[in-house]
Amino acid sequence: MKYLLMVGHGQFPPGLHNALTMFASDTPDLMYCNLENGMDTDKYVENLKKKLEVIDPQKDEIIILSDLPGGSPLTNVIAVLGEMEMLEHCVIYTGMNLPLAINVVMTKDSTTLDKLDELVLADTQAKRFVLETDEDDEI
């Protein structure tokens, strides 16, 4: 099974998870672990390990979405997955956002981790929205 694990600071991961379930069913393969304000890393790692108990290191794969590269949530995930000998069975994307999460959920089961980049990254770049109005328009 391919799991999606969203990690980050504060209420961002659970909020993103909540928004994601508006587009995809809330299934056991969609997980999050958040480092809350004031939480020490030992408690975060404990919570993370509980979430990862369902994963079989021999046959499962993990797609990790993180809010920040190099942040404590991600560095601790990497350490825990290293202990589980899972690093070669995962792919990590930073700068998580809702379009990225939706693309991952919609494509993860129909492709390999190696080909996931091609399918999910193109549509997740920041886009500038330009609003043009006529001078005669009232705002």
LODRENGU-763059 format. One line per field, with one value per residue: x, y, z of N, C-alpha, C in turn; residue in three letters. Coordinates in Angstrom, 3 decimals, always signed. Example, Ala and Ser with C-alpha at 12.3 -4.5 7.8 and 13.67 -1.06 7.14 Angstrom:
BEGIN
n_px (+13.190 +12.850) $
n_py (-5.690 -2.250) $
n_pz (+7.800 +7.080) $
ca_px (+12.300 +13.670) $
ca_py (-4.500 -1.060) $
ca_pz (+7.800 +7.140) $
c_px (+13.200 +12.900) $
c_py (-3.300 +0.030) $
c_pz (+7.800 +7.870) $
type (ALA SER) $
END
This chain:
BEGIN
n_px (+0.842 +0.409 +1.118 +0.100 +1.674 +1.349 +3.238 +4.103 +4.110 +2.172 -1.325 -1.461 -0.967 -3.245 -5.328 -4.953 -5.328 -8.025 -9.193 -8.421 -9.943 -12.336 -12.190 -11.299 -11.851 -11.658 -9.354 -7.482 -4.924 -4.270 -2.584 -1.564 +0.810 +1.404 +3.521 +2.921 +2.514 +4.740 +5.130 +7.382 +10.095 +10.352 +7.767 +6.474 +7.812 +7.012 +4.226 +4.361 +5.543 +3.473 +1.554 +2.839 +2.856 +1.128 +2.277 +3.938 +7.207 +8.382 +6.762 +5.205 +4.876 +5.764 +4.597 +5.670 +4.572 +5.668 +5.701 +7.933 +11.256 +13.826 +12.733 +11.794 +9.598 +9.902 +12.643 +12.624 +10.835 +12.341 +14.446 +13.080 +12.000 +14.397 +15.318 +13.420 +14.198 +13.097 +13.622 +14.365 +11.992 +10.370 +9.196 +9.785 +8.196 +8.454 +7.010 +4.261 +0.907 -2.590 -3.287 -1.080 -1.378 -3.882 -3.275 -1.364 -2.916 -4.784 -3.214 -1.374 -1.809 -1.754 +0.714 +4.347 +6.637 +8.892 +7.948 +6.157 +6.790 +6.581 +3.837 +2.673 +3.993 +3.945 +1.491 +1.431 +2.900 +3.394 +1.034 +0.287 -2.446 -4.175 -6.199 -8.181 -9.747 -12.183 -11.873 -14.272 -15.677 -17.287 -16.084) $
n_py (-1.172 +2.288 +5.012 +8.283 +10.727 +13.580 +16.133 +18.665 +21.984 +23.218 +23.642 +23.136 +20.565 +18.886 +20.548 +20.675 +17.983 +17.755 +19.465 +18.066 +15.745 +16.595 +16.285 +13.734 +10.469 +9.898 +7.830 +5.044 +5.237 +7.878 +10.086 +12.209 +14.095 +16.356 +18.898 +20.453 +23.755 +24.369 +21.671 +19.080 +17.483 +14.774 +13.915 +14.428 +12.589 +10.232 +10.311 +10.198 +7.665 +6.030 +6.528 +5.397 +2.692 +1.034 +0.581 -1.577 -2.235 -3.872 -4.056 -1.769 +1.673 +5.142 +8.393 +11.503 +14.603 +17.757 +20.773 +22.531 +22.450 +20.874 +21.441 +20.659 +18.711 +17.288 +16.467 +14.757 +12.795 +11.709 +10.616 +8.663 +7.025 +6.149 +4.551 +2.563 +1.451 +2.382 +4.400 +4.080 +3.455 +5.614 +8.887 +12.358 +15.464 +18.925 +22.040 +21.701 +21.773 +22.269 +21.681 +20.036 +17.902 +16.879 +16.048 +14.050 +12.167 +11.453 +10.236 +8.448 +5.655 +4.700 +4.756 +4.533 +5.339 +6.526 +7.710 +9.524 +12.253 +13.422 +13.420 +14.884 +17.304 +19.322 +20.731 +21.987 +24.185 +27.547 +29.907 +32.940 +34.945 +37.108 +39.825 +41.514 +44.539 +46.607 +50.115 +51.320 +49.722 +49.322 +49.060) $
n_pz (+0.000 -0.640 +1.317 +2.327 +4.083 +5.883 +7.222 +9.594 +11.015 +13.786 +13.284 +10.622 +9.197 +10.176 +9.330 +6.550 +5.973 +6.670 +4.734 +2.449 +2.632 +1.687 -0.976 -1.415 -0.106 +3.420 +4.237 +5.664 +4.563 +4.363 +6.238 +8.977 +10.906 +13.342 +14.658 +17.472 +18.887 +21.468 +21.963 +22.747 +20.964 +21.545 +22.253 +19.840 +18.155 +19.406 +18.881 +16.090 +15.641 +16.557 +14.585 +12.397 +12.911 +11.504 +9.097 +6.879 +6.658 +4.751 +2.496 +2.043 +0.880 +1.266 +0.847 +1.553 +2.601 +3.431 +5.364 +5.574 +4.286 +6.040 +8.517 +11.942 +12.102 +9.642 +9.683 +11.859 +10.965 +8.881 +10.381 +11.923 +9.892 +8.844 +10.956 +10.719 +8.388 +5.986 +4.197 +1.513 +0.430 +0.192 -0.778 -0.728 -0.522 -0.197 +0.956 +1.078 -0.110 -0.842 -3.654 -4.342 -2.503 -3.309 -5.943 -5.399 -3.952 -5.914 -7.856 -6.752 -6.485 -9.034 -10.172 -10.026 -7.339 -8.433 -10.780 -9.921 -9.606 -12.197 -12.558 -10.468 -9.849 -11.841 -11.875 -9.429 -8.854 -7.694 -8.683 -10.303 -9.866 -11.794 -11.660 -13.788 -14.531 -16.112 -16.647 -16.338 -14.660 -11.542 -8.284) $
ca_px (+0.000 +1.104 +0.572 +0.424 +1.892 +1.548 +3.865 +4.396 +3.978 +0.871 -2.550 -1.435 -1.239 -4.633 -6.193 -4.819 -5.986 -9.458 -9.551 -8.205 -11.050 -13.465 -11.965 -11.007 -12.328 -10.720 -9.001 -6.319 -3.650 -4.053 -2.212 -0.828 +1.400 +1.770 +4.285 +2.127 +3.223 +5.112 +5.360 +8.792 +10.274 +10.131 +6.328 +6.178 +8.316 +6.114 +2.995 +4.709 +5.733 +2.139 +0.928 +3.549 +2.749 +0.336 +3.058 +4.808 +8.429 +8.778 +5.961 +4.512 +5.626 +5.256 +4.789 +5.672 +4.433 +6.122 +5.547 +9.229 +12.450 +14.738 +12.030 +11.795 +8.716 +10.472 +13.897 +12.284 +10.262 +13.463 +15.157 +12.252 +11.964 +15.724 +15.307 +12.545 +14.780 +12.062 +13.965 +14.374 +10.602 +9.590 +9.529 +9.473 +7.945 +8.273 +6.141 +2.962 -0.270 -3.759 -3.185 -0.108 -1.985 -4.921 -2.607 -0.765 -3.983 -5.433 -2.308 -0.400 -2.037 -1.665 +2.075 +5.428 +7.206 +9.836 +7.245 +5.200 +7.182 +6.025 +2.387 +2.140 +4.673 +3.665 +0.311 +1.442 +3.720 +2.643 +0.513 -0.157 -3.799 -4.267 -7.572 -8.234 -11.056 -12.311 -11.901 -15.667 -16.252 -17.300 -15.587) $
ca_py (+0.000 +3.578 +5.919 +9.701 +11.265 +15.028 +16.557 +20.087 +22.758 +23.728 +23.006 +23.017 +19.197 +18.435 +21.389 +20.216 +16.675 +18.015 +19.987 +16.998 +14.789 +17.131 +15.863 +12.299 +9.821 +9.794 +6.419 +4.829 +5.544 +9.324 +10.338 +13.436 +14.214 +17.760 +19.373 +21.545 +24.798 +23.964 +20.226 +18.719 +16.545 +13.398 +13.657 +14.376 +11.308 +9.209 +10.371 +9.754 +6.209 +5.421 +6.616 +4.539 +1.281 +0.289 +0.425 -2.743 -1.776 -4.785 -3.966 -0.495 +2.855 +6.350 +9.695 +12.469 +16.022 +18.531 +22.212 +23.192 +21.597 +21.064 +21.689 +19.545 +17.599 +16.488 +15.813 +13.636 +11.744 +11.062 +9.801 +7.498 +6.135 +5.540 +3.460 +1.513 +1.048 +2.690 +5.571 +3.772 +3.207 +6.831 +10.089 +13.510 +16.749 +20.007 +23.099 +21.067 +22.612 +21.465 +21.081 +18.939 +16.775 +16.299 +15.332 +12.826 +11.209 +10.996 +9.508 +7.589 +4.224 +4.324 +4.966 +4.208 +6.509 +7.161 +8.483 +10.421 +13.645 +13.866 +13.547 +15.781 +18.583 +20.337 +21.539 +22.451 +25.385 +28.761 +30.591 +34.299 +35.222 +38.525 +40.283 +42.693 +45.181 +47.768 +51.353 +51.691 +48.846 +49.813 +48.037) $
ca_pz (+0.000 -0.610 +2.312 +2.278 +5.423 +5.866 +8.475 +9.641 +12.243 +14.203 +12.794 +9.161 +8.712 +10.322 +8.500 +5.168 +5.940 +6.671 +3.408 +1.476 +2.696 +0.917 -2.362 -1.412 +1.112 +4.539 +4.327 +6.532 +3.904 +4.470 +7.629 +9.278 +12.237 +13.478 +15.812 +18.017 +19.611 +22.816 +22.045 +22.564 +19.849 +22.004 +22.148 +18.408 +17.649 +19.956 +18.075 +14.742 +15.653 +16.664 +13.258 +11.447 +13.301 +10.516 +7.870 +6.757 +5.987 +3.684 +1.274 +1.881 +0.459 +1.907 +0.220 +2.643 +2.290 +4.580 +5.165 +5.411 +4.192 +7.165 +9.770 +12.903 +11.743 +8.557 +10.072 +12.736 +10.119 +8.194 +11.374 +12.268 +8.727 +8.780 +11.943 +10.183 +7.105 +4.992 +3.385 +0.077 +0.031 +0.365 -1.537 +0.111 -1.163 +0.764 +0.453 +0.833 -0.308 -1.209 -4.989 -4.304 -1.788 -4.173 -7.036 -4.862 -3.642 -7.144 -8.752 -6.060 -6.665 -10.446 -10.659 -9.096 -6.678 -9.355 -11.811 -9.279 -9.874 -13.478 -12.490 -9.440 -9.654 -12.864 -11.550 -8.045 -8.709 -7.382 -9.858 -10.028 -10.339 -12.139 -11.819 -14.646 -14.571 -16.987 -15.874 -16.109 -13.643 -10.167 -7.355) $
c_px (+0.894 +0.370 +0.974 +0.510 +2.204 +2.089 +4.155 +4.105 +2.532 -0.285 -2.588 -1.691 -2.677 -5.615 -6.154 -5.491 -7.501 -9.919 -9.438 -9.364 -12.327 -13.383 -11.740 -11.504 -11.241 -10.452 -7.748 -4.972 -3.353 -3.809 -1.563 -0.236 +1.911 +2.540 +3.560 +3.004 +3.488 +5.381 +6.849 +8.908 +10.081 +8.657 +5.917 +6.606 +7.446 +4.809 +3.232 +4.845 +4.404 +1.434 +1.534 +3.470 +2.019 +1.130 +3.950 +6.058 +8.862 +7.994 +5.267 +5.463 +4.968 +5.592 +4.639 +5.527 +4.780 +5.962 +6.880 +10.354 +13.354 +14.068 +12.027 +10.832 +9.322 +11.748 +13.636 +11.639 +11.379 +14.226 +14.378 +12.183 +13.318 +15.833 +14.490 +13.084 +13.776 +12.461 +13.988 +12.974 +9.732 +10.073 +9.028 +9.289 +7.776 +7.467 +4.739 +1.851 -1.408 -3.686 -2.196 -0.720 -3.058 -4.282 -1.985 -1.840 -4.591 -4.530 -1.459 -0.585 -1.910 -0.266 +3.095 +5.929 +8.152 +9.144 +6.271 +5.508 +6.514 +4.534 +1.904 +2.777 +4.276 +2.513 +0.342 +2.317 +2.826 +2.227 +0.060 -1.521 -3.900 -5.724 -7.548 -9.650 -11.031 -12.350 -13.328 -16.324 -16.217 -16.842 -16.273) $
c_py (+1.243 +4.486 +7.351 +10.188 +12.749 +15.455 +18.049 +20.683 +23.181 +22.934 +22.853 +21.584 +18.718 +19.268 +20.975 +18.859 +16.856 +18.518 +18.897 +16.011 +15.330 +16.683 +14.359 +11.716 +9.799 +8.313 +6.254 +5.152 +7.043 +9.669 +11.711 +13.333 +15.643 +18.019 +20.603 +22.540 +24.343 +22.477 +19.941 +17.617 +15.096 +13.013 +13.554 +13.031 +10.163 +9.155 +9.827 +8.235 +5.474 +5.421 +5.598 +3.049 +0.439 -0.040 -0.801 -2.320 -2.650 -4.582 -2.627 +0.614 +4.087 +7.570 +10.714 +13.870 +16.787 +20.016 +22.890 +22.185 +21.897 +21.372 +20.451 +18.420 +16.700 +15.781 +14.645 +12.491 +10.980 +10.156 +8.529 +6.522 +5.468 +4.373 +2.275 +0.920 +1.230 +3.797 +5.284 +3.483 +4.443 +7.922 +11.261 +14.746 +17.793 +21.125 +22.585 +22.103 +21.719 +20.907 +19.913 +17.712 +16.094 +15.492 +14.029 +11.778 +10.628 +10.136 +8.445 +6.098 +3.761 +4.506 +4.513 +5.487 +7.260 +8.070 +9.505 +11.890 +14.190 +14.180 +14.616 +17.159 +19.675 +21.260 +22.145 +23.671 +26.581 +29.447 +31.987 +34.491 +36.721 +38.869 +41.559 +43.241 +46.295 +49.010 +51.759 +50.844 +49.523 +48.688 +48.198) $
c_pz (+0.000 +0.368 +1.996 +3.715 +5.295 +7.224 +8.427 +11.001 +12.503 +13.635 +11.273 +8.689 +8.955 +9.499 +7.044 +4.997 +5.860 +5.310 +2.345 +1.465 +2.057 -0.539 -2.485 -0.095 +2.171 +4.778 +5.182 +5.885 +3.868 +5.931 +7.765 +10.677 +12.358 +14.768 +16.327 +18.765 +21.047 +22.985 +21.885 +21.515 +20.275 +21.881 +20.677 +17.825 +18.156 +19.153 +16.669 +14.680 +15.780 +15.309 +12.292 +11.784 +12.263 +9.257 +7.948 +5.980 +4.815 +2.393 +1.044 +1.436 +1.074 +1.059 +1.340 +2.068 +3.559 +4.302 +4.869 +5.214 +5.384 +8.482 +10.656 +12.546 +10.667 +8.987 +11.008 +11.971 +9.418 +9.153 +11.706 +11.098 +8.505 +9.745 +11.439 +8.883 +5.960 +4.026 +1.891 -0.459 +0.231 -0.578 -0.704 -0.765 -0.064 +0.116 +0.200 +0.747 -0.794 -2.628 -5.036 -3.643 -2.639 -5.297 -6.559 -4.611 -4.914 -8.023 -8.066 -6.327 -8.112 -11.022 -9.618 -8.442 -7.605 -10.371 -11.230 -9.564 -11.128 -13.374 -11.523 -9.396 -10.639 -12.479 -10.158 -7.817 -8.392 -8.680 -9.439 -10.659 -10.572 -12.390 -12.639 -14.643 -15.603 -16.110 -15.538 -15.015 -12.279 -9.262 -6.028) $
type (MET LYS TYR LEU LEU MET VAL GLY HIS GLY GLN PHE PRO PRO GLY LEU HIS ASN ALA LEU THR MET PHE ALA SER ASP THR PRO ASP LEU MET TYR CYS ASN LEU GLU ASN GLY MET ASP THR ASP LYS TYR VAL GLU ASN LEU LYS LYS LYS LEU GLU VAL ILE ASP PRO GLN LYS ASP GLU ILE ILE ILE LEU SER ASP LEU PRO GLY GLY SER PRO LEU THR ASN VAL ILE ALA VAL LEU GLY GLU MET GLU MET LEU GLU HIS CYS VAL ILE TYR THR GLY MET ASN LEU PRO LEU ALA ILE ASN VAL VAL MET THR LYS ASP SER THR THR LEU ASP LYS LEU ASP GLU LEU VAL LEU ALA ASP THR GLN ALA LYS ARG PHE VAL LEU GLU THR ASP GLU ASP ASP GLU ILE) $
END
